[in-house]
Amino acid sequence: MRELSRKDDPDDFATGALEDGTKVLIDRRAAARLPSRFGLTVRGMGRLKHLDLDLEAEQWGTLLYD
């Protein structure tokens, strides 16, 4: 996950929404393979903080290999 840069066109991304209403942009290639609902987990601290997708094994397979 990263901030939108000047070169990014929001129309090139699919839109997702978090439970609190926050909107996120998702790469269209990934969005086409993700389930309609999936979890995100924040891990790490400070500069090492990142988001992890919370998917079942079969969902990972679909995302990576279909």
C-alpha positions, 0 to 999 in steps of 0.5 A: 500500500502506498500514497497515490503519486502524481503519475497515478490515474485513479481511473486505472484502479478498482475502488475498495472500501474498508469497514470504516468507510475509508476508500482504497484503490486496488490494482485492477489485475489483482482486483479481478482475482480477489474475492469480493470480501477479504481481510487486511491486517496491519503488521510491523512498527514504524518504517516496517509497518505493512499490510497483509492480505488475509486469504485462505490457501485456495484464494492465494492460489487464485490470486497468484496463479489464475 
